[in-house]
Amino acid sequence: MNPYRVAQVFLLTRAIERSLRELVLSRLPDVKPDWWDSVPQKVKDNAERCQASSPVKGLHLLHFVSLTELLHVVELFFKELFGTSPPVDLKALWAAKDARNGCYHSRDLSAEEEEKVKLAARQLLIAIKGEDPELAEALKFQTGLAEGGDNFVFVPAFDSQAPAPDFNRPLFHYYGFADGLLKPLGLGTRTVTKADLSSEREFRRLLSECKLIWIPSAILALAFTEVDWFDLFVREILNGKPALIQTQGPRWTESRGPIWAAFLDKLGLSSDQSLRLFDETDYDCLHDIIVFRKENECLRDAALFDGVDEITVDTPFHLSGRALARRVVFGGPSTRVLDWTQDEWTRIQGAHTGCMSVATHSVVPGTSLRVLALSGHMLEDPGEDVGERPHFGLSKNVPFAYNALEWLLRQGQI
């Protein structure tokens, strides 16, 4: 195994261990104040010996237990820490411990061991709702996204002249979605730039053979307008190729804005980047989060929200459907809309607002659209913004994301 990859695995296991210690110390006192009394005496004795010989003072004894002892504590209070339907596999945590020991002893790690460490990290990050920037950052540096293969998702990407570094890595904020949801469904990702393609014929082939077209950002897809290939996206989708389209992005006041608007219009969708949705109780216009709940009929699609009681949407924009498309996430009674180009509230409220639409109507005879368009960072990895405010992303929306993929990849008519 490449020494650099070993180092990355070690950093990830370190982040997992640190995150587990913080999780125990932050959650257990609330649900079981006397939890330390239930820890085996041998573990407590070892911790006290290590603490006595340590120059660091003032820390809880849990900071002085070994990783093996820490996992025994986690196992002892597993239900209190993760609930009755835990998103974390205890076996994956133990596998991460074994990989960490392998790193310590300069042993080569297998690809399977590396995958188990990343699985443990992804599960733990979801379980703690993204509240650990170090763990999230360590996971981002992993290079294990499935690429290519016969079953792949087509992801348009910028070329080397991208306006910002992250545009060259369109999946940089989607490791959990790509590695944690697509991969278990047998799907890899294939990021495609203009520079990667030798001809329009190759571009057509990839579009034809992919299982799903995923557009994480409008600006990525619009890169292909410069070589007049953007209409091929439209053609494949209208012929029934499933498409997941995230409309979140910059306001389209530039020259290519009308191209993107025309693209959505052909699919029976319309995204207004100037209208911002948020709850009337949240006055922080820079960071508004809305929780849409089934109880007030905000979630109205049985296939997408089967078993889903709520979704959490971060800075959503108004996304409307035309006559042949339908909105499936509506505003509630307290949802308001701010026109940020005018810096004023609009009259649109409640059921007139929406941040997600589906298009299923037939355009080409014998086919049917299967398009899901959404705004609001629902599928991104959890983390924090520059103001240290949380972005929950996928951590709050895993059941919905899974349903969405199942719906998009289902064969045949609606």
N, C-alpha and C positions, 0 to 999 in steps of 0.2 A: 504494500500500500504506500502511496506517495506520502513522504514525511509531512508535507503541508496538509494533506487530508487528515493524517493522524492528529496533527496539532488542532485542526478545526474541530474534530470529534472531542478532543480533550476539553477545549474551551466550552463546547456545548454541554458536556457532562458536568463541568464545573458550574455552569449556569443553572442546570437542573438541580444540582445539590443545594446551591444557595437559595434557589427559589422554593424548594421543599422546606428548608429550615424556616424561611420567612412565612410560608403558608401555615405551618404548624403553630408558630408563635402568634400569628395574627388571627387565626380562626378558632383554635381550640379553647382559649380562655373564655370566649363568649358562649360556647355551647357546653363546655365542661371545665369549669374553673379549677377543679382539682386534678386535672389530667396528669400532671407530673407525678402525682402519688401513685398512679396506676402503671407507670413505667417500671419495667423489671429492675430490681435492686442492683443487679450486676451492671446494667447500663448506667445507672446513676453513679455507682462507685467509680466506674471508668471515667465518666465525665468529670467527677470531682478531682480525681488524680491529675487529669490533663489540665484542668483549670488551675490547680495549685502550682503547676510547673510553668504556666504560661505568663508572659509579661503583660498580656492584655487582660484588663480587669473590667468589671461592670457588665459583662455579657451573661445572658441566660446560659444555664448548663447545657442546653440543647446544642449550642455552638461548639461544644467540646466532645460531642459523640462522633463516632466514625460514620461513614456513609452506610455501612451495613447496619449499624445500630439505628441510624436515622430511618432507614427503610423499615426496620422492625417497628419503630414507633408509628410510622405512617400506616403500616399494616394493622396495627392495634387499633388505630382510630380512623380507619379508612372511611367508614360511613359518615362519621362526624365531619370529615374533611371534604368529601366529594359527593355526599348524598346517596340516595338509594339507587340511582341510575348513573353511576360514575362515568364520566367521559375518559377516565384514565385507566389504562390496563396496568395492574400491579406488576405483571410479568415483564412489561416493557421497561418499567423502572428498574427492576432487578437486572435486566439485560444491559441497561445503561451503566449500572454499577460495574458489571463484568468488563464492559468495554473500557471504562475509566481505568480499571486495574491493568488492562492490557496496554493502555497508553503509558501508565507508570513504568511498566516493565519492558518497554520498547518492543512489544509484540506486534506483529502485523495484524491488522484487523480485516476481517472479511467484509465484503459488501453487505452481507446480511446483518452483521453486527452494526455497521454504520447505519443501516436503515432502521434498526430497532432503536438506536439512540435518537434519531430524528423523529421517529414515531412517538417516543416518550416525550420529547420536547414539544411537539405539536399538540399532543393531548393535554399536557400540563398547561400550555399557554392558553388553550381554550378553557380549561377548567378554572383558571384564575382570571378569566375575562381580560386577558391582555395586560394585566397590571404588573408587568415586570419587563421594563424596557431592555434590561441586559439579556434576558432570555430571548426576547423577540429579535434583538440585534444579532445574537449568536446564531440563531436559526437562519437568519437571512444570509449569512455567509456560507451556508452549506450549498453545495453545488449538485444536489441530487435530484433536481427536477427531471422527470422522465421526458426525453426528447425523441421525436420521430417514432418509428415503428409503423406497423400497418394501421393501428387504430390511433389516430391523432386528432388533436384539436388545432385548427388553423388560427394563429394569432398574428395579425399584422403588426409589424414593428418598423421603427424608423431606421434609416441608414446611418452611416458614420457622420453625416452632417446634421445630426439631431440637434435641436435647439437647447437641450438640457441633457445631462448625463443619464438620468433615469429613463429617458425615452429610448435609449439603446438597450434597456433591460425592462421591457414592458411588464414582466411578471415579478418584478422586484418586490412589490407590495402584495403578492398573491401566492405566497408559498403554501399557506394553509389550504387554500382552495385548489391549487394545482396539484400539490403533493399529497394532500390529505383527503380530497374528494374525487378528483379526476383519476388519480392513479389507482385507487381501489376499484374503480369502474373499468379498469383495463385501458385507460386512455393516457397517452402522453401528450405533450405540447410541442408544437413546431412553430417557432417564431420565424416569420418570413419578412425580409426586407427587399427593397428593390434590388439592392446589390447582390442578394443571394440568388436571384433568378436570372437564368440565361436567356429566357425568352418568354413571350406571352403564353406560348404553348405550355411551358412548365408551370406557369402561374395557374392556368386553367386546370392542369392535371391535379395540382395540390388542392385547389378548391373543390374539384370533383370528388377526390378520394377522401377528403377529411370527413370526420363524423360530425363536427360541429364547427361553426365559425364563431370565434369569441373576439369581440372588439372591446378591450379594456378601456380604451379612450378614443374619442373621435379623432383626435389629432394623429393617432397612429394609422388609422385606416386612410385618412386623407393624404398620407404620404404618397399613396399610389395614384392620386389624381394627376400627378406630374407626368406619369407615363401612360395616361389615358386608360388605366386598367380598373378604375374604380367601378365602372359600370358592370364589371364581372361579378363583383360582390352582390350587386343588386340582382343580377340575372340568376345566380345560384340560389339566392334566398327566395326569390319569387318562384323558383322551380321546386321549392320545398326543402332546401338545405336548412337545418336548424341553425338559429343564430341567437347568441346572447350578446346584447348590445348595451354597453354602459355609457350613458349620455353625459355623465359628469365630466366637466372639463372647463376650459376657459370660455368666456363669452365669445361668440363667433361674430366679431365685428370686422374681421379681416376678410381678405378676398375669397377665401375658400369656405367661408361661412354659408353662403347660399348653396354650395354643393352638398354640404352635410344636411342642410334643411331639406333639400330636394330628395336626398337619400331616404331620410325618415318619412317624408311625405309619400314616397312611392310604396312604402311599407304600411301606410295608414297610421303613421305615428307623427307626433309633433312634440318637440322638447323646447320649452321656453327657459333659456338660461338666465333670464332676467328676473323671473319670479321665484322667490325663495320661500319655502314652507317652514314654519315652525310654530310650536305650541305657544299659546298666549302667556303661559307661565314662565317662558324662557326668553329673557330679553337680551341675551348675549348673541348679537347678530353674527359674530365671527365663529361661533361654535354652537350651533343649535342641534339638539338631538330630539327626535320624536320617536316615541314608542307607539306603534300602531297595534291595536288589539282587536281580536275577533269579537270580543264582548260588545263593542259598539259598532259592529258591522263594518269595520275598516278593511278587513281581509275577506274578499268575496269570491275566491276561486278555490273550488274543492280540491283540484289536483295539486295546486301549488301550496296550499295551506292545510293539507290533511295532517292532523296531529300537531299543528303549529298554532299556538295561542297568541303569539305576538312576534313582531319583528322590530328591530331597533335600527333607525335610519339616521345617518349622520349628515348634516347639511344637505338636505334633499332639495332638488329643484322641481318645478312644476313640469310634469310630463303628461301630456294629454293624448288621447286616442281619437282618431277620426271615426267616421261613421262605421267602418268595418273592423275597427280594433276596439278593445275594451280595456278600461282601467280596472285594475284589480286591487290596488291599495289606495284607499280614499282617506281624505282628512276626516278627523272627528269633529265634534262640536267646537273644540277649542283651537282647531288648526287655523292659522292665519297665513296670509301671503304678503310678503314684502317685495315691492318692485325696487330692486336695489339700483337700477339705472336712474330712477326718479327719487330714490330715498323716501318712499312713501308707501303706506299700506293701500292695497287694492280692495275691492269689494268681494273678491273671490274668497269664500270660506267653506269650511265643512265639506260636504259631499261634492263640491265643485272642484276640489283640489285632488291631486294624485301625483304619486312619484313612481308608479310602475304601470306598464301597460303590456298587454299581449296582443299579438296579431295572429289570427288563425284562419282568415278568410281565404278563399280560393282566387288565384289570379290566372294561373296557367291551368287549362283543363286537365283533370286527373291528378292534380297536386294540391297541397294546402300549406299555407304559411305556418311556420312554427317559430315565432319570434317572441322573445322576452326582452323588453327594454326597461331599464331601471336607472335611477339616480340615487345617490346617497351613500356610497362607500360600504354597502352591505357585505361585500365579498372580500374586502381587503383584510390583511393581517391586522390584528389589534395592535395598538401602540399609543403614542402620545404625540401631540403637536409641539411646536416650539414653545408654547406657553405651558407645557406639561399638563395639558388637559387631555383626558382619555379619549381615544377613538376605539370603540368596541368592535366594529367591523364584524368579521365572521364569527367571533366568539359568542355573539348573541343571536346568530342567524344560521347555525349549522343545519337544523332540520329543514328550514326553508330552502337553503342552498342545495341540499340533497334532493328535495322534491323538485326543484327547478331543473336540475340535471336529468332526473328521471323523466320529467315531462318533455324536455327538449329532445332527448334521445329516443323517445318512444317512436316506434315505426307505425306507419299507416295513418289513416285519417283521425281527426279529433273525435 
